[in-house]
Amino acid sequence: MEDEPCTVVLSVLETVAAAERGDPVDLPPLSDTVDPEALNDLFRERAGERASPTVTFEYCGYEVTVEGSDAVTAEPTTAATEAEAGPSPGTDAVEGPFAD
């Protein structure tokens, strides 16, 4: 059996790379986060199956949600968003005791 030309794993890598404005080959291995073969198997179409599942996981600072090979979204995680935004208003960027 040949591999499908468009897999969920490929869609995940392309979606995150687009969010990063980079190339999928520059991303860290997806296998450090999720089992790529299991992810592809989970979303492989099977005759008589009612509905595909939804899977959400964190990868490269994004919350990735997969609802099928053509339904992959990547939203920055809260930690990544806060890091980019910097300190909250009214807080100092430096932590530690203050001099009197």
C-alpha positions in Angstrom: 0.0 0.0 0.0 1.4 3.4 -1.0 1.6 6.3 1.4 -1.0 8.9 0.8 0.4 12.0 -0.9 -1.1 14.4 1.6 -0.8 13.2 5.2 -1.9 14.8 8.4 1.7 15.1 9.5 2.6 17.0 6.4 -0.4 19.3 7.0 0.8 19.9 10.6 4.3 20.8 9.5 3.1 23.1 6.7 0.6 24.8 9.0 3.2 25.5 11.7 5.9 26.5 9.2 3.4 29.0 7.7 2.7 30.4 11.2 6.4 30.7 11.7 6.9 32.1 8.3 9.5 29.5 7.6 10.2 26.2 5.9 8.8 22.9 7.3 12.3 21.3 7.1 13.6 23.9 9.6 11.2 22.8 12.3 12.2 20.4 15.0 11.2 16.8 14.6 7.5 16.3 15.1 8.3 12.9 16.6 9.6 14.7 19.7 6.0 15.7 20.4 3.7 13.1 18.9 4.0 9.8 17.1 3.7 10.8 13.4 2.7 7.3 12.2 -0.1 7.1 14.9 -1.3 10.6 13.9 -1.5 9.6 10.3 -3.2 6.3 11.1 -5.8 8.1 13.3 -6.9 10.3 10.5 -6.7 7.8 7.6 -10.1 7.5 6.0 -11.7 4.1 6.5 -14.9 2.9 4.9 -17.9 3.0 7.2 -16.3 5.3 9.8 -18.7 7.8 11.3 -16.5 10.8 12.2 -12.8 11.5 12.6 -11.5 12.6 16.0 -10.0 15.9 17.0 -6.5 15.9 18.4 -4.8 18.9 20.1 -1.1 19.1 21.1 1.6 21.6 21.6 4.4 21.9 19.1 7.0 24.7 18.6 5.1 27.1 20.8 1.7 26.5 19.1 -1.4 24.7 20.1 -2.0 22.5 17.1 -5.5 21.2 16.5 -6.1 18.5 13.9 -9.6 17.6 12.7 -8.4 16.0 9.5 -5.6 16.5 6.9 -7.4 19.5 5.5 -8.4 20.9 8.9 -5.3 21.8 10.9 -4.9 25.0 12.9 -1.9 26.3 14.9 -2.5 29.0 17.5 0.3 30.5 19.6 0.3 29.0 23.1 -0.4 31.3 26.0 3.2 31.1 27.2 4.5 32.0 23.7 2.0 34.9 23.4 3.0 36.3 26.8 6.7 36.0 26.0 6.3 38.0 22.8 4.2 40.6 24.6 6.7 41.2 27.3 5.9 42.1 30.9 2.3 43.0 31.9 1.6 46.7 32.4 2.5 47.6 36.0 5.2 45.0 36.4 8.9 45.3 36.2 10.9 43.4 33.7 13.5 42.5 36.3 12.7 40.2 39.1 14.4 40.3 42.6 14.4 42.3 45.7 14.1 46.1 45.5 16.5 48.4 47.2 15.0 50.7 49.8 
